[in-house]
Amino acid sequence: MNNNTKLLGAATGISSLDNMLSGLQEGKLYLVGSRPAIGKSTLGFNLAKNISSSSEKPALIFSLEMSCEDIVARGHFNFTDNRENNNRLRKVEAAQIYIDDSVSMSPNEMRSTVRDLYNQYDGLSLVVVDYLQLMKIPDCISDRTQEISEILRSLKSLAKEFEVPIIVLSQLSRNVDSRENKRPKISDIREYTPSESNVDVIMLMYTDGLLQSNTSNGNNKSSCEIIVLNQLGDIIGIVHTELNQIIFR
């Protein structure tokens, strides 16, 4: 795809990724996986910022791991003073981004919040879930792998119902750390079953041994390789980018 070709979906701000996927498309579910401290939350927040800034519709982040106070402490965002939607939502200052930092949400609880914001703004530009393994289905009697499959099915249904791209962040297993070649692969996604997946695109982050640098304004940047696969693990391509550790304050 050349630079003059119109994208089918929302531009991520990473041109090589946009060219590969034609943007993040409405109704599609994207899974981003990495080991801890690699930068999957930073990537998710960056994509929310980039996509919402070029849209009249807000982005919504479900931050199941970090509270809004933790997010501020890490330098990702500052928030307006007031909470909204029954005290669950915080709006980011100077951005069309809302964050719900409720703990251990179910797909049905997420749907309620998505529906309310969708109705308020007549649509959403992006939904980010941080992260998959912290989600639960109440009274689920299946094993954890089947529960994760059901959660992904529900998130895919949510993406289609509200015509919005959804990014779900995911942990990778410790198996990555024990291998000589630490580039992640689809079998490293915790509790994930490719044959039962409703994920459209998988992006696995790799930074081991890649360079980190400090920019002149003091923001840390780390080089990142994003391995892009389809739901069965076939490689679509590899993207190289840099992650800003501080987005804006």
Secondary structure, DSSP 4 states (H G I P E B T S, - for coil): --TTSPPSSB--S-HHHHHHHTSBPTT-EEEEEE-TTSSHHHHHHHHHHHHHHTSSS-EEEEESSS-HHHHHHTTS--EEEEEETTTTEEEETTSSEEEE--SS--HHHHHHHHHHHHHHHTS-SEEEEE-GGG---TT--S-HHHHHHHHHHHHHHHHHHTT--EEEEEEB-THHHHSSS----GGGBTT--GGG---SEEEEEE-TT--EEE-TTS-EEEEEEEEEEETTS-EEEEEEEEEES----
